[in-house]
Amino acid sequence: MVAKADTSKSVKVRYFALLKEERGLSEETIETSAATLRDLYQELQARHHFALGIDQLRVAVGDDFVDFDWKIQDQNVIIFVPPVAGG
């Protein structure tokens, strides 16, 4: 019998602007089985009722902006960046 691999990962998620307001936190560490950043945001959006769609965000892992199809690794630091107003 082959044991099923555990696909759960622990990641730190950081929120800014509207996402921070909606979540009520600037960051949290979560366990997820999401494979990609797209999957993770959809999971978080359903859980926390985020108003912004994926097409309105940028995403970074560590210090680098990446595509939403980027594969999540255990211990990643993921930053969802909504549009911000400025002057």
C-alpha distance (Angstrom), angle and dihedral (degrees) to the residues before:
residue distance angle dihedral
M1 . . .
V2 3.80 . .
A3 3.79 117.0 .
K4 3.79 115.4 -128.1
A5 3.80 112.2 -113.8
D6 3.79 115.4 -115.1
T7 3.79 106.4 -117.1
S8 3.78 95.0 -175.4
K9 3.79 116.0 120.4
S10 3.78 131.8 -170.2
V11 3.79 111.8 -134.7
K12 3.78 135.9 170.2
V13 3.79 113.6 -129.9
R14 3.80 121.2 -161.7
Y15 3.78 122.7 -161.5
F16 3.80 130.7 -159.7
A17 3.82 137.1 -171.2
L18 3.83 113.7 -19.3
L19 3.82 93.9 5.5
K20 3.80 90.1 53.9
E21 3.80 90.1 50.1
E22 3.81 93.3 47.3
R23 3.80 93.7 46.5
G24 3.79 95.5 40.4
L25 3.81 89.9 -137.6
S26 3.77 135.2 83.3
E27 3.80 92.7 -146.3
E28 3.77 143.4 -2.1
T29 3.78 138.3 -179.7
I30 3.78 113.5 -126.9
E31 3.77 140.1 178.0
T32 3.78 113.2 -126.7
S33 3.76 139.6 168.7
A34 3.83 91.2 -159.4
A35 3.80 111.0 132.9
T36 3.81 98.7 -156.7
L37 3.79 137.6 27.5
R38 3.81 87.9 -109.6
D39 3.81 90.2 57.1
L40 3.80 90.9 46.5
Y41 3.80 94.3 51.5
Q42 3.81 91.1 48.0
E43 3.81 88.8 51.1
L44 3.82 91.8 49.2
Q45 3.80 92.8 43.3
A46 3.81 90.8 55.2
R47 3.81 92.7 44.4
H48 3.82 97.9 45.7
H49 3.83 100.6 26.2
F50 3.81 94.7 -122.5
A51 3.80 111.0 -169.5
L52 3.81 97.1 -150.1
G53 3.77 120.5 88.6
I54 3.78 122.2 -136.6
D55 3.82 90.3 -105.6
Q56 3.82 88.7 64.6
L57 3.82 95.5 56.0
R58 3.76 142.5 72.5
V59 3.76 120.9 -151.6
A60 3.78 133.2 -152.7
V61 3.77 133.8 -171.3
G62 3.77 109.7 -152.2
D63 3.79 106.2 -37.8
D64 3.81 97.4 -23.9
F65 3.79 130.5 87.4
V66 3.80 109.4 -131.8
D67 3.79 140.0 178.0
F68 3.81 120.6 -88.4
D69 3.82 88.9 -117.0
W70 3.83 90.1 64.3
K71 3.82 112.1 127.3
I72 3.80 114.5 -113.7
Q73 3.79 118.3 -126.1
D74 3.79 128.1 -162.2
Q75 3.83 112.4 -87.7
N76 3.84 95.2 18.2
V77 3.80 118.2 153.8
I78 3.79 105.4 -137.0
I79 3.79 123.6 -167.2
F80 3.79 122.4 -165.8
V81 3.81 110.2 -158.7
P82 3.80 118.4 -163.8
P83 3.78 123.0 -166.8
V84 3.77 112.0 -77.0
A85 3.77 127.7 -156.3
G86 3.73 117.6 -131.2
G87 3.70 143.5 160.2
